[in-house]
Amino acid sequence: MATLIGLAVIQTIMGNFVDPRVQGKSLQLSPFIALVSIVFWGWVWGIPGAILGVPMTISIILFCQEFEATRGVAIVLCEIKN
């Protein structure tokens, strides 16, 4: 029983704190936005959405950076590097 509780605690810490921070630094994405995208897309599409949440958010950012009208959305989600 202690093993299951220990694994649950480790999974919670890794999934909610460590993974979003590492993904955010490697993708130049805010850890908050990474976490929100995982939660949002997980809510919309379940487990596949949670797995694909960050790549879909990065795709949205790249799409928004290409057009002047939506560039503000990209700036809010992450810093545009020129």
Biopython code that builds the backbone (N, CA, C, O; Angstrom):
import numpy as np
from Bio.PDB.StructureBuilder import StructureBuilder

atoms = [
    (1, "MET", "N", (0.815, -1.181, 0.000)),
    (1, "MET", "CA", (0.000, 0.000, 0.000)),
    (1, "MET", "C", (0.872, 1.263, 0.000)),
    (1, "MET", "O", (0.560, 2.240, -0.681)),
    (2, "ALA", "N", (1.939, 1.233, 0.752)),
    (2, "ALA", "CA", (2.851, 2.379, 0.805)),
    (2, "ALA", "C", (3.479, 2.633, -0.563)),
    (2, "ALA", "O", (3.726, 3.782, -0.931)),
    (3, "THR", "N", (3.736, 1.570, -1.312)),
    (3, "THR", "CA", (4.316, 1.707, -2.650)),
    (3, "THR", "C", (3.347, 2.447, -3.578)),
    (3, "THR", "O", (3.757, 3.332, -4.329)),
    (4, "LEU", "N", (2.084, 2.087, -3.526)),
    (4, "LEU", "CA", (1.090, 2.751, -4.369)),
    (4, "LEU", "C", (0.944, 4.225, -4.010)),
    (4, "LEU", "O", (0.822, 5.069, -4.898)),
    (5, "ILE", "N", (0.955, 4.535, -2.742)),
    (5, "ILE", "CA", (0.854, 5.926, -2.320)),
    (5, "ILE", "C", (2.090, 6.702, -2.755)),
    (5, "ILE", "O", (1.985, 7.833, -3.231)),
    (6, "GLY", "N", (3.264, 6.090, -2.590)),
    (6, "GLY", "CA", (4.507, 6.736, -3.016)),
    (6, "GLY", "C", (4.524, 7.005, -4.512)),
    (6, "GLY", "O", (4.925, 8.085, -4.945)),
    (7, "LEU", "N", (4.092, 6.031, -5.302)),
    (7, "LEU", "CA", (4.041, 6.215, -6.754)),
    (7, "LEU", "C", (3.034, 7.292, -7.147)),
    (7, "LEU", "O", (3.280, 8.066, -8.072)),
    (8, "ALA", "N", (1.910, 7.343, -6.453)),
    (8, "ALA", "CA", (0.905, 8.363, -6.745)),
    (8, "ALA", "C", (1.441, 9.763, -6.440)),
    (8, "ALA", "O", (1.195, 10.704, -7.193)),
    (9, "VAL", "N", (2.167, 9.894, -5.344)),
    (9, "VAL", "CA", (2.744, 11.195, -4.985)),
    (9, "VAL", "C", (3.792, 11.610, -6.013)),
    (9, "VAL", "O", (3.808, 12.758, -6.458)),
    (10, "ILE", "N", (4.662, 10.685, -6.389)),
    (10, "ILE", "CA", (5.694, 10.979, -7.386)),
    (10, "ILE", "C", (5.064, 11.366, -8.716)),
    (10, "ILE", "O", (5.500, 12.328, -9.348)),
    (11, "GLN", "N", (4.047, 10.634, -9.148)),
    (11, "GLN", "CA", (3.372, 10.927, -10.414)),
    (11, "GLN", "C", (2.710, 12.302, -10.377)),
    (11, "GLN", "O", (2.761, 13.045, -11.357)),
    (12, "THR", "N", (2.099, 12.634, -9.264)),
    (12, "THR", "CA", (1.448, 13.934, -9.132)),
    (12, "THR", "C", (2.463, 15.071, -9.212)),
    (12, "THR", "O", (2.240, 16.064, -9.905)),
    (13, "ILE", "N", (3.572, 14.919, -8.502)),
    (13, "ILE", "CA", (4.602, 15.964, -8.526)),
    (13, "ILE", "C", (5.204, 16.090, -9.916)),
    (13, "ILE", "O", (5.365, 17.202, -10.420)),
    (14, "MET", "N", (5.537, 14.972, -10.541)),
    (14, "MET", "CA", (6.135, 15.007, -11.882)),
    (14, "MET", "C", (5.154, 15.586, -12.897)),
    (14, "MET", "O", (5.535, 16.434, -13.704)),
    (15, "GLY", "N", (3.922, 15.149, -12.871)),
    (15, "GLY", "CA", (2.940, 15.576, -13.862)),
    (15, "GLY", "C", (2.483, 17.012, -13.718)),
    (15, "GLY", "O", (2.161, 17.665, -14.710)),
    (16, "ASN", "N", (2.450, 17.513, -12.485)),
    (16, "ASN", "CA", (1.924, 18.851, -12.262)),
    (16, "ASN", "C", (2.981, 19.937, -12.132)),
    (16, "ASN", "O", (2.678, 21.114, -12.328)),
    (17, "PHE", "N", (4.204, 19.572, -11.807)),
    (17, "PHE", "CA", (5.217, 20.594, -11.563)),
    (17, "PHE", "C", (6.454, 20.442, -12.439)),
    (17, "PHE", "O", (6.869, 21.398, -13.095)),
    (18, "VAL", "N", (7.034, 19.273, -12.455)),
    (18, "VAL", "CA", (8.320, 19.087, -13.140)),
    (18, "VAL", "C", (8.150, 19.068, -14.658)),
    (18, "VAL", "O", (8.831, 19.814, -15.362)),
    (19, "ASP", "N", (7.262, 18.236, -15.166)),
    (19, "ASP", "CA", (7.088, 18.104, -16.618)),
    (19, "ASP", "C", (6.707, 19.419, -17.310)),
    (19, "ASP", "O", (7.319, 19.762, -18.321)),
    (20, "PRO", "N", (5.717, 20.169, -16.801)),
    (20, "PRO", "CA", (5.414, 21.453, -17.466)),
    (20, "PRO", "C", (6.593, 22.421, -17.467)),
    (20, "PRO", "O", (6.791, 23.151, -18.439)),
    (21, "ARG", "N", (7.377, 22.437, -16.393)),
    (21, "ARG", "CA", (8.522, 23.353, -16.333)),
    (21, "ARG", "C", (9.591, 22.943, -17.346)),
    (21, "ARG", "O", (10.151, 23.801, -18.029)),
    (22, "VAL", "N", (9.884, 21.635, -17.454)),
    (22, "VAL", "CA", (10.892, 21.165, -18.409)),
    (22, "VAL", "C", (10.418, 21.394, -19.842)),
    (22, "VAL", "O", (11.190, 21.850, -20.685)),
    (23, "GLN", "N", (9.163, 21.082, -20.119)),
    (23, "GLN", "CA", (8.623, 21.308, -21.460)),
    (23, "GLN", "C", (8.608, 22.788, -21.787)),
    (23, "GLN", "O", (8.915, 23.173, -22.915)),
    (24, "GLY", "N", (8.260, 23.617, -20.828)),
    (24, "GLY", "CA", (8.221, 25.054, -21.066)),
    (24, "GLY", "C", (9.589, 25.614, -21.414)),
    (24, "GLY", "O", (9.705, 26.453, -22.307)),
    (25, "LYS", "N", (10.626, 25.160, -20.721)),
    (25, "LYS", "CA", (11.972, 25.661, -21.010)),
    (25, "LYS", "C", (12.467, 25.163, -22.358)),
    (25, "LYS", "O", (13.074, 25.927, -23.108)),
    (26, "SER", "N", (12.224, 23.911, -22.680)),
    (26, "SER", "CA", (12.726, 23.381, -23.946)),
    (26, "SER", "C", (11.951, 23.922, -25.143)),
    (26, "SER", "O", (12.506, 24.030, -26.237)),
    (27, "LEU", "N", (10.693, 24.259, -24.955)),
    (27, "LEU", "CA", (9.866, 24.769, -26.059)),
    (27, "LEU", "C", (9.696, 26.289, -26.020)),
    (27, "LEU", "O", (8.949, 26.845, -26.826)),
    (28, "GLN", "N", (10.372, 26.962, -25.101)),
    (28, "GLN", "CA", (10.222, 28.409, -24.888)),
    (28, "GLN", "C", (8.758, 28.756, -24.678)),
    (28, "GLN", "O", (8.233, 29.706, -25.260)),
    (29, "LEU", "N", (8.118, 27.967, -23.837)),
    (29, "LEU", "CA", (6.709, 28.134, -23.520)),
    (29, "LEU", "C", (6.591, 28.268, -22.010)),
    (29, "LEU", "O", (7.273, 27.560, -21.269)),
    (30, "SER", "N", (5.746, 29.155, -21.556)),
    (30, "SER", "CA", (5.547, 29.341, -20.127)),
    (30, "SER", "C", (5.072, 28.034, -19.486)),
    (30, "SER", "O", (4.192, 27.371, -20.034)),
    (31, "PRO", "N", (5.635, 27.653, -18.340)),
    (31, "PRO", "CA", (5.159, 26.442, -17.656)),
    (31, "PRO", "C", (3.671, 26.516, -17.340)),
    (31, "PRO", "O", (2.974, 25.502, -17.369)),
    (32, "PHE", "N", (3.185, 27.718, -17.039)),
    (32, "PHE", "CA", (1.758, 27.889, -16.772)),
    (32, "PHE", "C", (0.931, 27.564, -18.008)),
    (32, "PHE", "O", (-0.080, 26.868, -17.917)),
    (33, "ILE", "N", (1.360, 28.066, -19.160)),
    (33, "ILE", "CA", (0.634, 27.799, -20.408)),
    (33, "ILE", "C", (0.717, 26.313, -20.759)),
    (33, "ILE", "O", (-0.256, 25.740, -21.248)),
    (34, "ALA", "N", (1.872, 25.684, -20.514)),
    (34, "ALA", "CA", (2.006, 24.246, -20.772)),
    (34, "ALA", "C", (1.025, 23.465, -19.907)),
    (34, "ALA", "O", (0.361, 22.552, -20.398)),
    (35, "LEU", "N", (0.927, 23.810, -18.637)),
    (35, "LEU", "CA", (0.010, 23.126, -17.734)),
    (35, "LEU", "C", (-1.441, 23.381, -18.126)),
    (35, "LEU", "O", (-2.259, 22.461, -18.127)),
    (36, "VAL", "N", (-1.759, 24.630, -18.458)),
    (36, "VAL", "CA", (-3.128, 24.961, -18.861)),
    (36, "VAL", "C", (-3.503, 24.230, -20.150)),
    (36, "VAL", "O", (-4.633, 23.763, -20.293)),
    (37, "SER", "N", (-2.554, 24.129, -21.092)),
    (37, "SER", "CA", (-2.862, 23.434, -22.341)),
    (37, "SER", "C", (-3.098, 21.940, -22.104)),
    (37, "SER", "O", (-3.975, 21.345, -22.730)),
    (38, "ILE", "N", (-2.330, 21.342, -21.216)),
    (38, "ILE", "CA", (-2.542, 19.923, -20.896)),
    (38, "ILE", "C", (-3.910, 19.723, -20.259)),
    (38, "ILE", "O", (-4.634, 18.792, -20.612)),
    (39, "VAL", "N", (-4.261, 20.594, -19.324)),
    (39, "VAL", "CA", (-5.557, 20.481, -18.647)),
    (39, "VAL", "C", (-6.698, 20.751, -19.619)),
    (39, "VAL", "O", (-7.680, 20.009, -19.640)),
    (40, "PHE", "N", (-6.578, 21.818, -20.434)),
    (40, "PHE", "CA", (-7.662, 22.167, -21.357)),
    (40, "PHE", "C", (-7.890, 21.072, -22.393)),
    (40, "PHE", "O", (-9.012, 20.597, -22.566)),
    (41, "TRP", "N", (-6.811, 20.670, -23.087)),
    (41, "TRP", "CA", (-6.984, 19.664, -24.128)),
    (41, "TRP", "C", (-7.343, 18.302, -23.541)),
    (41, "TRP", "O", (-8.021, 17.507, -24.192)),
    (42, "GLY", "N", (-6.893, 18.027, -22.312)),
    (42, "GLY", "CA", (-7.325, 16.804, -21.628)),
    (42, "GLY", "C", (-8.805, 16.838, -21.311)),
    (42, "GLY", "O", (-9.488, 15.816, -21.390)),
    (43, "TRP", "N", (-9.303, 18.012, -20.953)),
    (43, "TRP", "CA", (-10.725, 18.156, -20.687)),
    (43, "TRP", "C", (-11.544, 18.000, -21.974)),
    (43, "TRP", "O", (-12.617, 17.398, -21.967)),
    (44, "VAL", "N", (-11.024, 18.549, -23.078)),
    (44, "VAL", "CA", (-11.748, 18.493, -24.350)),
    (44, "VAL", "C", (-11.729, 17.075, -24.934)),
    (44, "VAL", "O", (-12.771, 16.549, -25.326)),
    (45, "TRP", "N", (-10.532, 16.454, -24.989)),
    (45, "TRP", "CA", (-10.391, 15.171, -25.687)),
    (45, "TRP", "C", (-9.956, 14.013, -24.796)),
    (45, "TRP", "O", (-9.680, 12.929, -25.310)),
    (46, "GLY", "N", (-9.886, 14.198, -23.521)),
    (46, "GLY", "CA", (-9.502, 13.117, -22.618)),
    (46, "GLY", "C", (-8.000, 12.859, -22.656)),
    (46, "GLY", "O", (-7.207, 13.782, -22.845)),
    (47, "ILE", "N", (-7.621, 11.614, -22.479)),
    (47, "ILE", "CA", (-6.200, 11.245, -22.412)),
    (47, "ILE", "C", (-5.442, 11.598, -23.688)),
    (47, "ILE", "O", (-4.337, 12.131, -23.587)),
    (48, "PRO", "N", (-5.973, 11.330, -24.890)),
    (48, "PRO", "CA", (-5.224, 11.753, -26.090)),
    (48, "PRO", "C", (-5.014, 13.263, -26.139)),
    (48, "PRO", "O", (-3.969, 13.725, -26.597)),
    (49, "GLY", "N", (-5.975, 14.026, -25.680)),
    (49, "GLY", "CA", (-5.822, 15.471, -25.648)),
    (49, "GLY", "C", (-4.749, 15.912, -24.667)),
    (49, "GLY", "O", (-4.016, 16.864, -24.934)),
    (50, "ALA", "N", (-4.650, 15.226, -23.534)),
    (50, "ALA", "CA", (-3.612, 15.558, -22.553)),
    (50, "ALA", "C", (-2.225, 15.247, -23.102)),
    (50, "ALA", "O", (-1.270, 15.980, -22.844)),
    (51, "ILE", "N", (-2.117, 14.174, -23.849)),
    (51, "ILE", "CA", (-0.825, 13.804, -24.438)),
    (51, "ILE", "C", (-0.436, 14.792, -25.535)),
    (51, "ILE", "O", (0.731, 15.166, -25.656)),
    (52, "LEU", "N", (-1.412, 15.211, -26.328)),
    (52, "LEU", "CA", (-1.134, 16.097, -27.464)),
    (52, "LEU", "C", (-1.356, 17.576, -27.149)),
    (52, "LEU", "O", (-1.281, 18.410, -28.051)),
    (53, "GLY", "N", (-1.625, 17.916, -25.899)),
    (53, "GLY", "CA", (-1.955, 19.292, -25.534)),
    (53, "GLY", "C", (-0.871, 20.299, -25.843)),
    (53, "GLY", "O", (-1.150, 21.335, -26.446)),
    (54, "VAL", "N", (0.358, 20.024, -25.447)),
    (54, "VAL", "CA", (1.453, 20.973, -25.684)),
    (54, "VAL", "C", (1.783, 21.083, -27.177)),
    (54, "VAL", "O", (1.933, 22.202, -27.667)),
    (55, "PRO", "N", (1.904, 19.970, -27.927)),
    (55, "PRO", "CA", (2.147, 20.138, -29.366)),
    (55, "PRO", "C", (1.042, 20.914, -30.092)),
    (55, "PRO", "O", (1.326, 21.689, -31.005)),
    (56, "MET", "N", (-0.212, 20.705, -29.690)),
    (56, "MET", "CA", (-1.295, 21.458, -30.318)),
    (56, "MET", "C", (-1.198, 22.941, -29.971)),
    (56, "MET", "O", (-1.473, 23.792, -30.817)),
    (57, "THR", "N", (-0.814, 23.254, -28.748)),
    (57, "THR", "CA", (-0.659, 24.650, -28.351)),
    (57, "THR", "C", (0.492, 25.308, -29.103)),
    (57, "THR", "O", (0.377, 26.457, -29.531)),
    (58, "ILE", "N", (1.594, 24.592, -29.266)),
    (58, "ILE", "CA", (2.719, 25.118, -30.045)),
    (58, "ILE", "C", (2.290, 25.359, -31.486)),
    (58, "ILE", "O", (2.684, 26.357, -32.089)),
    (59, "SER", "N", (1.490, 24.462, -32.042)),
    (59, "SER", "CA", (0.987, 24.645, -33.411)),
    (59, "SER", "C", (0.117, 25.892, -33.511)),
    (59, "SER", "O", (0.208, 26.636, -34.487)),
    (60, "ILE", "N", (-0.716, 26.120, -32.518)),
    (60, "ILE", "CA", (-1.562, 27.309, -32.501)),
    (60, "ILE", "C", (-0.700, 28.566, -32.419)),
    (60, "ILE", "O", (-0.984, 29.557, -33.092)),
    (61, "ILE", "N", (0.346, 28.532, -31.602)),
    (61, "ILE", "CA", (1.244, 29.682, -31.475)),
    (61, "ILE", "C", (1.928, 29.973, -32.809)),
    (61, "ILE", "O", (1.988, 31.123, -33.242)),
    (62, "LEU", "N", (2.439, 28.935, -33.453)),
    (62, "LEU", "CA", (3.110, 29.125, -34.743)),
    (62, "LEU", "C", (2.152, 29.675, -35.795)),
    (62, "LEU", "O", (2.526, 30.536, -36.591)),
    (63, "PHE", "N", (0.935, 29.184, -35.797)),
    (63, "PHE", "CA", (-0.077, 29.678, -36.730)),
    (63, "PHE", "C", (-0.386, 31.148, -36.456)),
    (63, "PHE", "O", (-0.478, 31.950, -37.386)),
    (64, "CYS", "N", (-0.544, 31.500, -35.188)),
    (64, "CYS", "CA", (-0.879, 32.879, -34.832)),
    (64, "CYS", "C", (0.266, 33.844, -35.112)),
    (64, "CYS", "O", (0.017, 35.019, -35.383)),
    (65, "GLN", "N", (1.502, 33.386, -35.055)),
    (65, "GLN", "CA", (2.644, 34.249, -35.338)),
    (65, "GLN", "C", (2.702, 34.663, -36.802)),
    (65, "GLN", "O", (3.304, 35.688, -37.124)),
    (66, "GLU", "N", (2.098, 33.901, -37.684)),
    (66, "GLU", "CA", (2.179, 34.163, -39.118)),
    (66, "GLU", "C", (1.275, 35.288, -39.582)),
    (66, "GLU", "O", (1.514, 35.858, -40.646)),
    (67, "PHE", "N", (0.254, 35.624, -38.828)),
    (67, "PHE", "CA", (-0.720, 36.615, -39.260)),
    (67, "PHE", "C", (-0.739, 37.795, -38.295)),
    (67, "PHE", "O", (-0.740, 37.617, -37.077)),
    (68, "GLU", "N", (-0.754, 38.979, -38.847)),
    (68, "GLU", "CA", (-0.706, 40.204, -38.042)),
    (68, "GLU", "C", (-1.906, 40.301, -37.102)),
    (68, "GLU", "O", (-1.762, 40.743, -35.963)),
    (69, "ALA", "N", (-3.079, 39.895, -37.565)),
    (69, "ALA", "CA", (-4.290, 40.020, -36.753)),
    (69, "ALA", "C", (-4.269, 39.124, -35.515)),
    (69, "ALA", "O", (-4.903, 39.448, -34.510)),
    (70, "THR", "N", (-3.551, 38.008, -35.574)),
    (70, "THR", "CA", (-3.522, 37.073, -34.445)),
    (70, "THR", "C", (-2.187, 37.060, -33.711)),
    (70, "THR", "O", (-1.979, 36.241, -32.816)),
    (71, "ARG", "N", (-1.294, 37.952, -34.077)),
    (71, "ARG", "CA", (0.028, 37.964, -33.447)),
    (71, "ARG", "C", (-0.064, 38.252, -31.945)),
    (71, "ARG", "O", (0.775, 37.786, -31.174)),
    (72, "GLY", "N", (-1.064, 39.006, -31.533)),
    (72, "GLY", "CA", (-1.252, 39.289, -30.105)),
    (72, "GLY", "C", (-1.490, 38.032, -29.288)),
    (72, "GLY", "O", (-1.022, 37.924, -28.155)),
    (73, "VAL", "N", (-2.217, 37.081, -29.862)),
    (73, "VAL", "CA", (-2.452, 35.811, -29.177)),
    (73, "VAL", "C", (-1.129, 35.072, -28.976)),
    (73, "VAL", "O", (-0.879, 34.521, -27.904)),
    (74, "ALA", "N", (-0.297, 35.062, -29.992)),
    (74, "ALA", "CA", (1.002, 34.400, -29.893)),
    (74, "ALA", "C", (1.885, 35.076, -28.859)),
    (74, "ALA", "O", (2.620, 34.407, -28.133)),
    (75, "ILE", "N", (1.817, 36.395, -28.788)),
    (75, "ILE", "CA", (2.621, 37.126, -27.805)),
    (75, "ILE", "C", (2.161, 36.788, -26.391)),
    (75, "ILE", "O", (2.983, 36.662, -25.484)),
    (76, "VAL", "N", (0.870, 36.643, -26.203)),
    (76, "VAL", "CA", (0.354, 36.291, -24.880)),
    (76, "VAL", "C", (0.800, 34.881, -24.485)),
    (76, "VAL", "O", (1.155, 34.642, -23.331)),
    (77, "LEU", "N", (0.783, 33.960, -25.433)),
    (77, "LEU", "CA", (1.129, 32.569, -25.122)),
    (77, "LEU", "C", (2.628, 32.356, -24.951)),
    (77, "LEU", "O", (3.041, 31.544, -24.122)),
    (78, "CYS", "N", (3.430, 33.051, -25.698)),
    (78, "CYS", "CA", (4.879, 32.936, -25.522)),
    (78, "CYS", "C", (5.559, 34.111, -26.195)),
    (78, "CYS", "O", (4.934, 34.859, -26.947)),
    (79, "GLU", "N", (6.820, 34.264, -25.924)),
    (79, "GLU", "CA", (7.572, 35.380, -26.493)),
    (79, "GLU", "C", (7.988, 35.043, -27.909)),
    (79, "GLU", "O", (8.529, 33.965, -28.153)),
    (80, "ILE", "N", (7.743, 35.949, -28.853)),
    (80, "ILE", "CA", (8.137, 35.732, -30.249)),
    (80, "ILE", "C", (9.614, 36.028, -30.381)),
    (80, "ILE", "O", (10.067, 37.115, -30.024)),
    (81, "LYS", "N", (10.361, 35.080, -30.888)),
    (81, "LYS", "CA", (11.794, 35.255, -31.105)),
    (81, "LYS", "C", (12.037, 35.547, -32.578)),
    (81, "LYS", "O", (11.694, 34.731, -33.434)),
    (82, "ASN", "N", (12.615, 36.684, -32.883)),
    (82, "ASN", "CA", (12.935, 37.047, -34.276)),
    (82, "ASN", "C", (14.372, 36.805, -34.579)),
    (82, "ASN", "O", (14.817, 37.053, -35.700)),
]
sb = StructureBuilder()
sb.init_structure("model")
sb.init_model(0)
sb.init_chain("A")
sb.init_seg("    ")
for serial, (resi, resn, name, xyz) in enumerate(atoms, 1):
    if name == "N":
        sb.init_residue(resn, " ", resi, " ")
    sb.init_atom(name, np.array(xyz, "f"), 0.0, 1.0, " ", f" {name:<3s}", serial, name[0])
structure = sb.get_structure()
